Amino acid sequence: TLLSFAEMERDMIIERTQAGKIFARQHNPNYKEGRPKRKKDSRNMAIFEYSNSHTVKEAAEAFNISPRTVQYIKKLFR
């Protein structure tokens, strides 16, 4: 039925994903899974310095980012 077809399709997706990861590990020496780490670049440094003299909300509005991102950047530079 439809449920068994959906399960089979999901299993095929998982197999293809795993095969792709294995291929990437073998052919890319810099392969890393997951989201890349945030960098301590000049923009993030500017956000950090601005947030030291302003509220998190003001910094978020000034740089057009979310307040949570400002908090994360502040944590990154501590």
GIGI-V586777 format. One record per residue. N is the residue number from 0. RES is the residue in one letter. SS is DSSP state (helix for helix, strand for strand, loop for the rest). Layout:
BEGIN
N|RES|SS / N|RES|SS
END
This chain:
BEGIN
0|T|loop / 1|L|helix / 2|L|helix / 3|S|helix / 4|F|helix / 5|A|helix / 6|E|helix / 7|M|helix / 8|E|helix / 9|R|helix / 10|D|helix / 11|M|helix / 12|I|helix / 13|I|helix / 14|E|helix / 15|R|helix / 16|T|helix / 17|Q|helix / 18|A|helix / 19|G|helix / 20|K|helix / 21|I|helix / 22|F|helix / 23|A|helix / 24|R|helix / 25|Q|helix / 26|H|helix / 27|N|loop / 28|P|loop / 29|N|loop / 30|Y|loop / 31|K|loop / 32|E|loop / 33|G|loop / 34|R|loop / 35|P|loop / 36|K|loop / 37|R|loop / 38|K|loop / 39|K|loop / 40|D|loop / 41|S|helix / 42|R|helix / 43|N|helix / 44|M|helix / 45|A|helix / 46|I|helix / 47|F|helix / 48|E|helix / 49|Y|helix / 50|S|helix / 51|N|helix / 52|S|helix / 53|H|loop / 54|T|loop / 55|V|helix / 56|K|helix / 57|E|helix / 58|A|helix / 59|A|helix / 60|E|helix / 61|A|helix / 62|F|helix / 63|N|loop / 64|I|loop / 65|S|loop / 66|P|helix / 67|R|helix / 68|T|helix / 69|V|helix / 70|Q|helix / 71|Y|helix / 72|I|helix / 73|K|helix / 74|K|helix / 75|L|helix / 76|F|loop / 77|R|loop
END
